[in-house]
């Protein structure tokens, strides 16, 4: 007796693994397709005479069988012609098989991805906690430096305004009297510091232009975005009974299949 091995354990090659075969049948794969000519049998092994060729390490035999079945279903779909009620019933049968196969393949994908997602989430949560203090320190320090820069700009602007007013008064006095009663004592304007540089590094302000809507009615139509989610919800709930200017609600039926 020649034996093989799958995820369920050892099995007789001539009979195949009953559990794997049952899983494939639950997925909608027809019994006659359990063994494939010149390809994988039910256990994902290729028989060539008396020799046994095993798939590469790490290959998911079950998923590859799903793919093979999907390829055949695709061929059927491409060649299918529906002109009679019987043709339509056969298409319904294949659609049910497709539905089961989709669920089986999606379950397989989730089975592989879920542990990775959980691991990623765990790592992300851990480093969110570990990095919390340094991120908060970064935010607080930056905000205080921005606040300091804003205050320096305010003071510098006031100094420049004082000098402007003094110069304006001096010009008026010259125009009126032809001379100044006293010299113009301008306020010293603090220099603008564009960057701070030390042995540890350099910091400076960089332009960061933002926007806000002040009057939506004046915004050009090019920049007004349709709310797809809201309109879809209205279409599904109210159909075409709720009128919205510039929008047409219409019914575009789709095929719904529930596999047994």
PADOZA-414434 format. One line per field, with one value per residue: x, y negated, z negated of N, C-alpha, C in turn. Coordinates in Angstrom, 3 decimals, decimal comma. Atoms other than C-alpha are relative to their C-alpha. Example, Ala and Ser with C-alpha at 12.3 -4.5 7.8 and 13.67 -1.06 7.14 Angstrom:
BEGIN
nc1 <- [0,890|-0,820]
nc2 <- [1,190|1,190]
nc3 <- [0,000|0,060]
cac1 <- [12,300|13,670]
cac2 <- [4,500|1,060]
cac3 <- [-7,800|-7,140]
cc1 <- [0,900|-0,770]
cc2 <- [-1,200|-1,090]
cc3 <- [0,000|-0,730]
END
This chain:
BEGIN
nc1 <- [0,849|-0,768|0,650|-0,416|0,267|0,575|0,188|0,769|-0,807|-0,298|1,154|-0,322|0,011|1,039|1,306|-0,019|0,403|1,450|0,305|-0,290|1,034|1,238|-0,134|0,140|1,400|0,733|-0,328|0,702|-0,804|0,684|-0,815|-0,792|-1,152|-0,940|-1,238|-0,176|-0,902|-1,266|-0,114|0,060|1,142|0,725|-0,925|-0,981|-1,199|0,015|-0,401|-0,610|-0,360|-0,124|-0,745|0,811|-0,624|0,575|-0,076|-1,084|0,282|0,763|1,120|1,308|0,619|1,439|0,215|-0,322|1,135|1,054|-0,342|0,231|1,448|0,418|-0,390|0,991|1,240|-0,203|0,142|1,430|0,664|-0,343|0,612|1,436|1,017|1,296|1,098|1,195|0,189|-0,928|-1,304|0,024|-0,081|-1,381|-0,790|0,286|-0,767|-1,398|-0,092|-0,002|-1,333|-0,906|0,237|-0,647|-1,441|-0,430|-0,007|-1,089|-1,272|-0,091|-0,294|-1,408|-0,820|0,112|-0,714|-1,419|-0,238|0,436|-1,108|-0,926|0,660|-0,051|-1,383|-0,237|0,744|-0,677|-1,231|0,390|0,473|-1,146|-0,847|0,776|-0,199|-1,401|-0,370|0,880|-0,684|-0,879|0,857|0,607|-1,067|-0,237|1,128|-0,023|-1,154|0,268|1,039|-0,576|-0,893|0,873|0,574|-1,070|-0,243|1,132|-0,137|-1,087|0,497|0,922|-0,795|-0,709|0,983|0,336|-1,158|-0,007|1,135|-0,389|-0,935|0,745|0,765|-0,962|-0,459|1,130|0,132|-1,134|0,248|1,037|-0,599|-0,860|0,853|0,654|-0,934|-1,232|-1,067|0,462|-0,272|-0,932|-0,344|0,922|-0,604|0,656|-0,124|-0,797|0,809|-0,769|-0,222|0,781|-0,803|0,663|-0,289|-0,818|-0,982|-0,883|-0,800|0,904|0,822|0,534|1,456|0,449|1,392|0,207|1,370|0,948|1,251|1,220|1,175|1,294|1,107|0,631|1,327|0,132|0,737|-0,919|-1,004|0,282|0,527|-1,109|-0,527|1,085|-0,024|1,256|-0,015|0,427|0,597|1,335|0,889|0,248|0,949|1,312|0,481|0,403|1,135|1,151|0,072|0,060|1,095|-0,556|-0,588|-1,128|-0,332|-1,248|-0,320|1,000|-0,052|0,512|-0,171|-0,889|0,060|-1,144|0,330|-0,337|0,005|-0,192|-0,342|0,493]
nc2 <- [1,201|1,243|1,029|1,390|0,769|1,338|0,715|-0,839|-1,145|-0,962|-0,531|-0,899|0,765|-0,479|0,453|1,430|0,383|0,207|1,330|0,982|-0,151|0,565|1,461|0,464|-0,118|1,081|1,238|0,006|-0,622|-1,234|-1,191|-0,468|0,876|-0,246|-0,463|0,794|-0,635|0,702|1,136|-0,353|-0,787|0,623|0,376|0,932|-0,715|-0,393|-1,388|-0,246|-1,418|-0,438|1,015|0,997|1,311|0,828|1,436|0,703|0,208|1,186|0,217|-0,325|-0,875|0,255|1,265|-0,194|-0,720|0,999|0,803|-0,829|-0,054|1,320|0,113|-0,711|0,780|1,141|-0,500|-0,210|1,303|0,622|-0,727|-0,183|0,726|-0,201|0,297|-0,724|-0,082|-1,011|0,661|0,908|-0,824|-0,461|1,161|0,161|-1,019|0,417|1,185|-0,505|-0,565|1,156|0,644|-0,803|0,063|1,327|-0,007|-0,867|0,671|1,142|-0,554|-0,402|1,217|0,553|-0,885|0,366|1,409|0,402|-0,016|1,093|1,249|0,054|0,296|1,407|0,827|-0,083|0,791|1,404|0,448|0,058|1,155|1,202|0,251|0,312|1,264|1,060|1,127|0,753|0,727|1,110|0,970|0,648|0,892|1,135|0,847|0,696|1,007|1,114|0,732|0,745|1,104|0,981|0,663|0,898|1,149|0,826|0,680|1,049|1,106|0,628|0,759|1,208|0,895|0,575|0,937|1,207|0,742|0,541|1,158|1,073|0,538|0,711|1,266|0,846|0,521|1,032|1,174|0,610|0,662|1,149|1,002|0,013|-0,580|-0,827|0,584|-0,914|-1,133|-1,149|-1,059|-1,249|-1,149|-1,064|-1,170|-1,240|-0,711|-1,217|-1,221|-1,001|-1,357|-0,130|-1,042|-0,334|-1,194|-1,152|0,007|1,265|0,104|1,212|0,005|-0,304|0,331|-1,116|0,643|-0,759|0,646|-0,143|0,543|1,133|0,170|-1,144|0,382|0,620|-0,971|-0,530|-1,364|-0,944|-0,362|-0,557|-1,451|-0,677|-0,916|-1,297|-0,839|0,502|-0,215|-1,435|-0,321|0,499|-0,861|-1,296|0,141|0,700|-0,329|1,233|0,836|1,228|0,759|0,890|0,703|-0,380|-1,404|-0,966|-1,298|-1,021|-1,377|-0,795|-1,288|-0,911|-1,380|-0,426|-1,440|-0,584|-1,407|-0,929]
nc3 <- [0,000|-0,089|0,812|-0,122|1,213|-0,192|1,272|0,910|0,373|-1,061|-0,731|-1,096|-1,244|-0,911|0,462|0,303|1,357|0,018|0,533|-1,055|-1,027|0,548|-0,008|-1,372|-0,389|0,666|-0,721|-1,273|-1,048|-0,363|0,299|-1,128|-0,184|1,088|-0,601|-1,206|-0,946|-0,197|0,918|1,409|0,432|1,113|1,065|-0,500|-0,420|-1,405|-0,203|-1,307|0,060|1,390|0,767|0,684|-0,028|1,056|-0,255|0,697|1,418|0,346|-0,905|0,543|-0,995|-0,046|-0,703|-1,406|-0,570|-0,181|-1,176|-1,184|-0,205|-0,457|-1,411|-0,801|0,035|-0,889|-1,362|-0,220|-0,092|-1,285|-1,115|0,245|-0,757|0,653|-0,928|0,433|1,447|0,486|0,059|1,148|1,208|0,111|0,435|1,426|0,724|0,046|0,855|1,373|0,222|0,094|1,288|1,034|-0,197|0,460|1,465|0,441|-0,262|0,912|1,322|-0,027|0,067|1,352|0,921|-0,071|0,308|1,335|0,971|-0,308|0,408|1,458|0,378|-0,336|0,961|1,295|-0,108|-0,102|1,312|0,903|-0,302|0,301|1,434|0,274|-0,630|0,475|0,638|-0,895|-0,944|0,727|0,226|-1,283|-0,267|0,940|-0,304|-1,260|0,222|0,757|-0,902|-0,922|0,769|0,200|-1,282|-0,264|0,889|-0,515|-1,201|0,441|0,553|-1,113|-0,771|0,761|-0,096|-1,342|-0,087|0,742|-0,849|-1,140|0,471|0,283|-1,279|-0,603|0,733|-0,364|-1,343|0,092|0,628|-1,006|-0,989|0,628|0,512|-0,775|0,791|1,101|1,315|0,651|-0,862|0,103|0,800|-0,403|0,891|-0,575|-0,372|0,203|-1,262|-0,218|0,110|-0,843|0,479|1,196|-0,259|1,123|-0,256|-0,066|-1,205|-0,497|-0,101|-0,666|-0,445|-1,412|-0,406|0,025|-0,376|0,208|-0,595|0,649|-0,784|0,676|-0,600|-0,884|-1,206|-0,943|-0,429|-1,345|-0,011|-0,159|1,299|0,805|-0,176|0,264|1,138|-0,525|1,041|0,326|-1,137|-0,071|1,070|-0,414|-1,086|0,541|0,926|-0,588|-1,434|-0,795|0,525|0,558|-1,100|0,264|-1,244|-0,641|0,263|-0,442|0,662|-0,919|0,440|-0,848|0,703|-0,022|0,340|1,351|0,084|1,323|-0,203|1,026]
cac1 <- [0,000|1,410|0,718|0,904|0,584|-1,574|-2,709|-5,011|-2,255|-1,385|-3,711|-3,781|-2,861|-5,328|-8,249|-7,160|-7,809|-11,515|-11,412|-9,766|-12,271|-15,157|-13,817|-13,587|-17,140|-18,392|-16,648|-18,740|-16,022|-17,630|-16,451|-15,309|-12,855|-11,151|-8,617|-7,171|-5,575|-1,897|-2,218|-2,917|-5,017|-7,256|-4,232|-2,276|0,170|1,093|1,208|3,562|3,593|4,865|6,747|5,360|6,136|5,590|4,839|7,443|7,753|5,234|2,768|-0,882|-2,301|-5,887|-5,651|-4,015|-6,848|-9,300|-7,445|-7,565|-11,297|-11,696|-9,816|-12,273|-15,227|-13,749|-13,498|-17,137|-18,169|-16,314|-17,820|-21,312|-24,248|-27,601|-30,508|-32,899|-34,330|-32,189|-29,078|-30,091|-30,576|-27,124|-25,673|-27,408|-25,775|-22,331|-23,038|-23,781|-20,506|-18,696|-20,303|-19,116|-15,669|-15,388|-16,287|-13,802|-10,986|-11,802|-11,791|-8,413|-7,016|-8,342|-6,870|-3,417|-3,855|-5,595|-2,581|-0,394|-2,946|-3,111|0,672|0,808|-1,873|-0,010|3,264|1,513|-0,221|3,026|4,982|2,134|2,521|6,319|6,548|3,791|6,077|8,558|5,767|4,103|7,433|7,984|4,509|4,807|8,288|7,281|4,141|6,135|8,720|5,937|4,338|7,678|8,241|4,737|5,386|8,693|6,991|4,300|6,881|8,880|5,733|4,894|8,420|8,213|4,815|6,173|9,010|6,578|4,417|7,475|8,723|5,274|5,072|8,556|7,590|4,505|6,540|9,057|6,276|4,744|7,779|10,571|12,589|12,396|12,137|14,069|15,741|13,679|14,456|13,602|13,005|15,531|13,850|14,961|16,484|14,482|15,920|15,093|16,778|18,352|21,580|23,482|25,903|22,894|21,056|19,144|15,507|13,592|10,142|8,975|5,951|2,902|-0,007|-3,494|-7,039|-10,542|-13,908|-15,273|-18,259|-19,265|-21,608|-18,670|-16,544|-16,247|-18,101|-14,774|-13,882|-17,251|-17,202|-20,306|-21,127|-21,229|-22,039|-25,021|-26,486|-26,079|-27,904|-30,755|-31,001|-31,220|-33,734|-35,940|-35,312|-36,469|-39,095|-36,779|-35,894|-32,543|-31,780|-29,157|-29,283|-31,110|-31,892|-32,355|-32,619|-29,801|-30,701|-27,964|-28,028|-28,131|-27,230|-27,619|-25,826|-27,336]
cac2 <- [0,000|-3,358|-6,181|-9,934|-12,711|-15,851|-18,292|-15,586|-13,016|-9,881|-8,450|-5,766|-7,247|-5,040|-6,188|-9,728|-11,584|-11,384|-14,642|-16,585|-15,141|-16,110|-19,657|-19,973|-18,736|-21,222|-23,919|-22,894|-21,021|-18,133|-14,572|-13,785|-16,656|-15,276|-13,560|-15,620|-14,208|-15,145|-17,412|-17,393|-14,668|-15,263|-15,525|-17,885|-15,220|-14,404|-10,747|-9,844|-6,058|-4,664|-7,827|-10,433|-14,106|-16,306|-20,011|-22,548|-23,056|-25,483|-25,179|-25,198|-22,219|-22,977|-26,568|-25,460|-22,993|-25,836|-27,814|-24,937|-24,616|-28,359|-28,166|-25,554|-27,635|-30,585|-28,493|-27,455|-31,085|-32,271|-29,559|-29,675|-30,699|-31,186|-30,916|-28,571|-28,072|-24,944|-26,959|-29,446|-26,659|-25,276|-28,751|-28,982|-25,701|-26,986|-30,278|-28,324|-26,412|-29,707|-31,158|-28,252|-28,370|-32,106|-31,566|-28,702|-30,723|-33,778|-31,627|-30,234|-33,714|-34,926|-31,869|-32,952|-36,694|-36,800|-35,618|-38,137|-40,898|-40,008|-40,077|-43,431|-44,852|-43,600|-45,137|-48,380|-48,609|-47,861|-50,529|-53,028|-52,637|-52,625|-55,634|-57,575|-59,679|-60,587|-61,534|-63,672|-65,323|-66,046|-67,582|-69,754|-71,011|-71,855|-73,682|-75,780|-76,663|-77,659|-79,780|-81,470|-82,192|-83,668|-85,935|-87,105|-87,911|-89,855|-91,909|-92,561|-93,664|-96,120|-97,522|-98,021|-99,685|-102,087|-103,073|-103,483|-105,835|-107,818|-108,195|-109,209|-111,875|-113,131|-113,505|-115,477|-117,758|-118,356|-119,182|-121,587|-123,298|-122,485|-121,016|-118,539|-119,736|-116,698|-113,698|-110,643|-108,087|-104,796|-101,664|-98,894|-96,064|-92,611|-90,574|-87,728|-84,369|-81,872|-78,889|-77,809|-75,835|-74,088|-71,208|-68,865|-69,987|-72,706|-73,814|-76,318|-77,302|-75,867|-77,157|-74,929|-76,417|-75,206|-76,044|-76,518|-77,174|-80,613|-80,636|-77,317|-78,991|-80,791|-77,661|-76,604|-73,392|-71,761|-71,693|-70,453|-66,681|-64,499|-62,585|-59,062|-57,350|-59,581|-59,348|-55,553|-55,366|-57,498|-55,320|-52,132|-53,502|-55,802|-54,392|-57,113|-58,711|-61,322|-63,996|-65,756|-68,376|-67,219|-63,585|-60,649|-57,559|-54,392|-50,639|-48,480|-44,905|-42,413|-38,620|-37,354|-33,724|-31,757|-28,435|-25,466]
cac3 <- [0,000|1,072|-1,350|-1,210|-3,746|-3,884|-6,556|-8,001|-8,287|-6,312|-3,637|-0,968|2,387|4,229|2,081|1,245|-1,999|-2,790|-4,761|-1,906|0,568|-1,739|-2,048|1,720|2,140|-0,447|1,596|4,623|6,493|8,378|7,485|10,988|10,740|7,624|9,854|12,681|15,772|16,083|13,043|9,319|7,761|4,750|2,486|4,720|5,926|9,510|10,459|13,307|13,761|10,475|9,485|7,125|7,708|4,650|4,930|3,840|0,062|-1,382|1,505|0,465|2,359|1,438|2,654|5,890|6,456|5,929|8,568|11,034|10,507|10,969|14,275|15,533|14,405|16,272|19,425|19,027|18,512|21,617|23,834|22,317|24,499|22,788|25,221|23,417|19,948|19,574|20,441|17,755|15,185|15,955|15,578|12,200|11,155|12,106|10,360|7,186|7,566|8,137|5,024|2,876|4,416|3,761|0,110|-0,201|1,387|-0,711|-3,850|-2,832|-2,274|-5,635|-7,324|-6,121|-6,576|-9,953|-11,999|-10,159|-10,788|-14,465|-14,658|-12,871|-15,165|-18,227|-17,031|-16,108|-19,500|-21,318|-19,495|-19,766|-23,517|-23,513|-21,195|-22,961|-25,188|-22,439|-20,010|-22,672|-23,527|-19,837|-19,491|-22,608|-21,698|-18,122|-19,278|-21,750|-19,093|-16,672|-19,398|-20,133|-16,437|-16,134|-19,123|-17,660|-14,367|-16,230|-18,117|-14,944|-13,114|-15,924|-15,857|-12,107|-12,479|-15,106|-12,778|-9,895|-11,948|-13,097|-9,526|-8,351|-11,111|-10,211|-6,540|-7,476|-9,761|-6,985|-4,580|-7,081|-8,585|-6,167|-8,967|-11,827|-15,384|-16,513|-14,962|-14,261|-16,925|-15,271|-17,289|-16,757|-14,894|-16,013|-13,181|-11,676|-12,658|-9,923|-11,556|-14,794|-14,465|-17,242|-17,552|-17,856|-14,756|-12,930|-13,140|-11,051|-9,834|-6,538|-4,596|-5,064|-3,144|-4,069|-2,951|-4,302|-2,658|-3,549|-1,135|0,439|2,917|4,505|4,875|8,577|9,450|10,314|6,625|5,368|4,826|5,056|1,852|3,306|0,022|-0,731|2,778|2,775|-0,556|0,836|3,961|1,913|-0,572|1,511|5,007|7,411|5,133|3,639|6,172|6,133|8,754|11,219|10,067|11,712|9,666|11,728|11,239|12,629|11,534|10,687|10,385|6,793|6,157|2,929|3,119|1,284]
cc1 <- [0,879|-0,738|0,567|-0,345|-0,550|-0,198|-0,774|0,779|0,271|-1,282|0,504|-0,123|-1,121|-1,380|-0,059|-0,441|-1,487|-0,364|0,252|-1,072|-1,309|0,043|-0,206|-1,453|-0,846|0,246|-0,653|0,789|-0,559|0,923|0,885|1,218|1,015|1,331|0,135|1,038|1,227|0,120|-0,056|-1,171|-0,616|0,926|1,099|1,291|-0,140|0,521|0,549|0,515|0,023|0,727|-0,954|0,752|-0,698|0,180|1,117|-0,388|-0,773|-1,186|-1,295|-0,758|-1,477|-0,311|0,291|-1,097|-1,179|0,254|-0,242|-1,489|-0,524|0,352|-1,010|-1,332|0,094|-0,147|-1,469|-0,710|0,262|-0,709|-1,520|-0,853|-1,341|-1,102|-1,292|-0,080|0,956|1,414|0,084|0,093|1,424|0,921|-0,206|0,786|1,464|0,181|0,012|1,348|1,015|-0,131|0,685|1,518|0,571|0,102|1,159|1,352|0,180|0,325|1,458|0,914|-0,027|0,767|1,491|0,237|-0,317|1,119|1,004|-0,580|0,049|1,394|0,337|-0,688|0,689|1,274|-0,329|-0,446|1,165|0,838|-0,754|0,172|1,431|0,409|-0,845|0,720|0,850|-0,821|-0,646|1,031|0,296|-1,083|0,049|1,137|-0,226|-1,030|0,552|0,955|-0,808|-0,604|1,037|0,257|-1,112|0,096|1,117|-0,435|-0,967|0,762|0,714|-0,956|-0,379|1,148|0,049|-1,139|0,310|0,927|-0,714|-0,768|0,930|0,491|-1,100|-0,199|1,135|-0,200|-1,046|0,561|0,912|-0,829|-0,618|0,992|1,291|1,182|-0,592|0,371|0,975|0,243|-0,993|0,717|-0,731|0,268|0,847|-0,882|0,865|0,160|-0,870|0,942|-0,716|0,280|0,883|0,947|0,904|0,817|-0,882|-0,815|-0,512|-1,517|-0,360|-1,441|-0,062|-1,434|-0,885|-1,393|-1,183|-1,175|-1,228|-1,061|-0,659|-1,387|-0,176|-0,685|0,926|1,059|-0,359|-0,449|1,099|0,489|-1,074|-0,112|-1,354|0,162|-0,558|-0,730|-1,426|-0,988|-0,318|-1,010|-1,416|-0,591|-0,518|-1,237|-1,241|-0,221|-0,045|-1,095|0,494|0,761|1,129|0,411|1,354|0,395|-1,145|0,216|-0,632|0,313|0,848|0,130|1,275|-0,474|0,462|-0,133|0,240|0,222|-0,520|1,096]
cc2 <- [-1,244|-1,093|-1,376|-0,732|-1,361|-0,627|0,835|1,222|0,912|0,496|0,945|-0,757|0,443|-0,520|-1,521|-0,263|-0,329|-1,399|-1,089|0,049|-0,612|-1,518|-0,556|0,077|-1,074|-1,326|-0,048|0,597|1,394|1,204|0,429|-0,865|0,173|0,497|-0,643|0,646|-0,874|-1,198|0,488|0,927|-0,661|-0,468|-0,934|0,653|0,426|1,423|0,168|1,426|0,445|-1,036|-1,026|-1,319|-0,888|-1,466|-0,636|-0,237|-1,299|-0,253|0,439|0,792|-0,325|-1,282|0,136|0,790|-0,932|-0,804|0,779|0,082|-1,334|-0,209|0,710|-0,749|-1,219|0,419|0,233|-1,331|-0,660|0,669|0,114|-0,881|0,313|-0,442|0,686|-0,005|1,021|-0,565|-0,881|0,775|0,518|-1,132|-0,256|1,013|-0,403|-1,214|0,404|0,614|-1,122|-0,668|0,761|-0,071|-1,337|-0,033|0,850|-0,681|-1,201|0,475|0,421|-1,216|-0,593|0,849|-0,310|-1,426|-0,376|0,066|-1,131|-1,334|-0,149|-0,343|-1,458|-0,921|-0,012|-0,835|-1,483|-0,549|-0,144|-1,247|-1,322|-0,380|-0,426|-1,361|-1,174|-1,192|-0,824|-0,782|-1,208|-1,092|-0,777|-1,025|-1,243|-0,961|-0,802|-1,114|-1,219|-0,811|-0,810|-1,213|-1,097|-0,768|-0,981|-1,260|-0,927|-0,766|-1,125|-1,213|-0,749|-0,844|-1,289|-0,999|-0,684|-1,002|-1,297|-0,864|-0,614|-1,257|-1,180|-0,643|-0,787|-1,356|-0,952|-0,609|-1,109|-1,286|-0,745|-0,753|-1,262|-1,103|-0,104|0,534|0,829|-0,639|0,870|1,183|1,152|1,140|1,315|1,112|1,064|1,224|1,255|0,731|1,260|1,207|1,107|1,427|-0,080|1,166|0,177|1,231|1,237|0,036|-1,378|0,070|-1,307|0,134|0,259|-0,348|1,246|-0,545|0,948|-0,728|0,221|-0,647|-1,113|-0,286|1,093|-0,359|-0,581|0,972|0,526|1,456|1,045|0,522|0,526|1,495|0,597|0,965|1,345|0,837|-0,431|0,260|1,487|0,426|-0,451|0,896|1,327|-0,112|-0,572|0,318|-1,290|-0,945|-1,315|-0,738|-0,896|-0,615|0,458|1,453|0,888|1,307|1,030|1,386|0,764|1,381|0,824|1,400|0,296|1,520|0,433|1,495|0,851|1,007]
cc3 <- [0,000|-0,754|0,317|-1,280|0,365|-1,361|-1,028|-0,468|1,184|0,658|1,089|1,310|0,924|-0,391|-0,196|-1,428|0,004|-0,490|1,045|1,083|-0,473|0,008|1,404|0,457|-0,664|0,685|1,369|1,130|0,277|-0,187|1,152|0,247|-1,118|0,509|1,358|0,886|0,209|-0,921|-1,424|-0,262|-1,207|-1,102|0,483|0,427|1,447|0,136|1,408|0,004|-1,442|-0,853|-0,571|-0,040|-1,021|0,352|-0,812|-1,459|-0,224|0,896|-0,662|1,063|0,158|0,772|1,483|0,704|0,239|1,275|1,284|0,318|0,532|1,469|0,896|0,036|0,912|1,460|0,337|0,216|1,345|1,171|-0,126|0,914|-0,639|0,960|-0,405|-1,514|-0,609|-0,095|-1,237|-1,307|-0,217|-0,451|-1,483|-0,825|-0,110|-0,894|-1,470|-0,352|-0,179|-1,353|-1,130|0,100|-0,462|-1,518|-0,525|0,180|-0,924|-1,412|-0,096|-0,120|-1,405|-1,000|-0,011|-0,500|-1,441|-1,032|0,243|-0,441|-1,515|-0,488|0,288|-0,997|-1,358|-0,001|0,033|-1,350|-0,970|0,252|-0,114|-1,461|-0,284|0,540|-0,486|-0,615|0,964|1,027|-0,669|-0,274|1,270|0,295|-0,882|0,341|1,270|-0,198|-0,743|0,869|1,012|-0,704|-0,234|1,293|0,327|-0,857|0,479|1,248|-0,378|-0,527|1,123|0,849|-0,716|0,066|1,363|0,167|-0,739|0,852|1,199|-0,398|-0,286|1,290|0,686|-0,675|0,374|1,380|-0,035|-0,619|0,977|1,035|-0,586|-0,369|0,786|-0,760|-1,134|-1,320|-0,787|0,939|-0,234|-0,720|0,301|-1,008|0,689|0,261|-0,145|1,331|0,084|-0,022|0,770|-0,448|-1,237|0,225|-1,211|0,382|0,164|1,287|0,336|0,095|0,683|0,423|1,496|0,370|0,033|0,280|-0,149|0,665|-0,884|0,874|-0,799|0,572|1,054|1,307|1,066|0,527|1,394|-0,062|0,091|-1,345|-0,949|0,301|-0,364|-1,175|0,446|-1,032|-0,311|1,127|0,174|-1,054|0,365|1,080|-0,544|-0,887|0,667|1,475|0,814|-0,488|-0,593|1,086|-0,500|1,326|0,535|-0,198|0,492|-0,737|0,924|-0,540|1,007|-0,647|0,160|-0,384|-1,432|-0,066|-1,449|0,168|-1,146|-0,361]
END
